[in-house]
Amino acid sequence: MLRRDVLGVLAMAPAIVAPAMAQGDDWAKVVEAGKKEGKLVIYTASIGSVFHKAVIKSFEQKYGITVEMLEARASEVRERVRVEQAAGRFLGDIHHNGSTTTWLMMRDGNFQPHGVVPNVKNIVPPYEADEIRIPCEVISYGLMVNRNLVKPGDEPKSWKDILDPRWTGKILSDDYRALGGGAVFFVVMHNTFGKEFLEKLATQKPVFSRDLQNSERRVARGEYPLYLPFSLQNYNNLKGLPVTPIVPAEGRPYVRFDLTVLKNAPHPNAARLFMNHYLEPDSQLVFANAGYNPVVGGVVEKTIPEIRSLLASKALGTTVPERQDAMLALAKEIFK
Amino acid sequence: MVTIVAPLGERKPLLSGLWRYSRGAGISALIALLCFLSLYPMIMLLYGSLHSTPPGIPGVFNLDGYLAIATTENLIVLANTVGISLVKTGLALVLAVLLAWIVARTDTPGRGILEVLITLPFFIPPILTATAWAMLGNAQVGTINLAWRWLTGGDGTLVDVYSYGGVIWHMMQYSTPFIFLFVVDAFRAMDPSLEESSRMSGATRWQTFWRITLALMLPVTTSAFLLSFIRGVESFESAVFFGTPVGIEVITTTIYHSITQRAQPDYQSATALSFAALALMFLLVLLQNRLLRGRSFTTVTGKGYSPNITRLGRLRWVTFALCIAFFMVSVALPIGQLLLSSFFKFFGFYQADMLTLDHYRNVWENSGFWRAFRNTLLLGFAGATATMALGGIVAYVTTRTRWRGRRLIDVLAWLPWMMPGMVLGIGFLWGFAILPHAIPIYGTLWALLLAYIALGTPVAVRVTSAAYQQIATDIEECSRVHGAGWWQTLGRILIALAWPAFAVGWVLIFFGIMRELSASILLYAPGTEVLSVVMLKLWVGGKPEEVSVIGLVMLILVLVFRWVQLRFIKKRISTL
């Protein structure tokens, strides 16, 4: 049923995307038309990120197109888009959100195909673009330990090490029963080690908190020795504190962020220009140095040394939107 | 010559036809405005609770949302919510009334400064005080527990904020100054002759306080209790910070989970749960009306009085110590922590090599902050002024007239207070977005302004109606006898006498606007950002220290406002 809906949206695409396709696939014409549009409105679930602003600034300088951003949490962005489109208000051009929310919105028909974007060809597996979605950066998850409380050599080296009794009651964690990094971690651990692993983890009595930024600070202050899942890009905000990020041997769970063009976007050509700019190696390097995994090849090698090995680790797996509700229910059952 | 004045609202002579017509038109306009501000978003939400999908998506009407909330789990959540709110409101009320009495009616030293200091916690964003208390009172490495262990030589834990006690304590930080602000001016406006009569009739100081002072304060204390209790039921930050990590869930955290923590936001359950909570709170409002019905609380009469104070003798140093203790625990500790942290690279890491002014510099150079600051000040001034004007009119109609429609007006003005902010924000979003495009509200500052007026009106009405109830009708009649019109009487008698309450209400609403996030995040558009949105961006972006700087800027604003306000009140009262 869901797949049929998605296919339906794709089938309608040529009709919906008429304004953008009218420019043809001649990129020079797209550039010209984008500059003429002069403005771009981005709806993003990435709140307060200085790295995104840096890339937006370089885009504005390169093309002379003014960018306006509407930042809100994932579900709030989704509801605004839904309500605006239902009311016939087409105000946004680009949508930037996690892959699960993007998938749900695609199912609801909130997007139009983006048309040809030259830099899409640079995207490397396991990331893949389609007519609607363009992967743009990846949040990768590891562990974080407090160096004052965990002696060198005692850190978990495998995800299985967190089941050691010495970590009982000492793990601060994002909640696995709610959408976010915790849920991604839960799904990937389930897929990798099975339900038994998670049941054993429940006996470790992890303490849940959804206030991610504060949780990391709590670990840094020594309230808990271990935090998981730790978003690697947050390491930038913690440099100078006694914490160490770790990607266990099996690899890193990850969640992809996608760019899409909103239905009836008022500035479709500027939107395509922006998507292309986002996939430029220089833009991707900004994100990579910040701790996000890039989606195009040849960037990780150029990152700053302290982050390079973390980003070069194996991608262990990610969440699947179709199974999200079932996995959240399972998490509630295991972690009561 | 003898002039007979008809009761208010029942004029008969000459212009009665015109008066009645204009009065009817005015009442209709008022009802229409309140319907738009409060009923309209509520209808959108009611639709959401009865429909399988949110507005704009095909679906069917059903009761699934209400059936889904009827679970044992939700009953526990409801009991938690009511229990926590009841305990915190009760404790806060006792403390606030005591502090207000000390400040307004005793000779405790330094009362002017104490009054400003006691109210400070109310104006700090809860997210900041929660962070400060998380550092002060966590069981493992909290400053208080470390000090305790150092003092006792043991390894025990004195406080743990991640508990029921922590949730209640953090909520009390806001409830106590909130109720205090309500009560303190009512104490000040009270004619002390009633208390003097009591003392002359042989009552002790305590009997007088209990039987006269507190009894006369019943409208204002019950109003404050209700507002604070309801706000406690709708409180989110305290529970999510200190309750959720240890399994304490309340209605708002449950609503939050159903909207933001599922793959598919469940608006039907969230709105149904909100309406169930609204029904509960509506019963409380009815209870308050029943409690106050048919009783007179007039303490400001036409006879003239001079507010006097109770001489406490040596006891005044005990009351002074009590105020200072409250200030130290609820203000100095968390705010000191914020101030200190704003000069270090990281919140809570006080090392010499981490000293910095970068956070101040970053905020200063943040153009988004200044744009939001301008927008927020504009919305704050316009919103607080418009809300108090609307609240003053609504309170007048509901407390001092017998006009038809006044009960409906009272209910309409109450509605927004009884709906959790995060849900009401969705109601505004749905409501404003589907308006005809020719009405330029959605995506403009108007959307925020109208939402703020709706959210603030219940406070404005309660503050002013409590003040109006203390003013005798004979003063108004006297004004009419001397030829003043309705508007003149409203402005020169009622508002003039109740204006300290107006000033308090204005400040409460102004800073409520500065802090409001739930509706703002859903209604702002590029260019119309407000401070709360900027603070959220900084917080989520891992910049709690810069949020502290903004919090401190807001505190300075509070100090300036309160100073100006108290100077005006003092001047005013001395000329009464």
Interface residues (C-beta under 8 A of the other chain):
Chain A: V41 I47 G48 S49 V50 E68 M69 L70 E71 A72 R73 A74 S75 E76 R78 E79 R80 R82 V83 E84 Q85 A86 A87 G88 R89 L91 T100 L104 D108 D175 R177 A178 L179 G180 V207 F208 S209 R210 D211 Q213 N214 E216 R217 R218 A220 R221 G222 E223 Y224 N234 N236 N237 L238 G240 L241 P321 Q324 D325 L328
Chain B: P54 P55 G56 I57 T131 A134 M135 N138 Q140 V141 V240 F241 T244 P245 V246 H257 I259 T260 Q261 R262 A263 Q264 P265 K345 F346 F347 G348 F349 M354 I426 L429 W430 A433 I434 H437 Y442 G443 I521 L522 Y524 A525 P526 G527 V533 L536 K537 L538 W539 V540 G541 G542 K543 P544
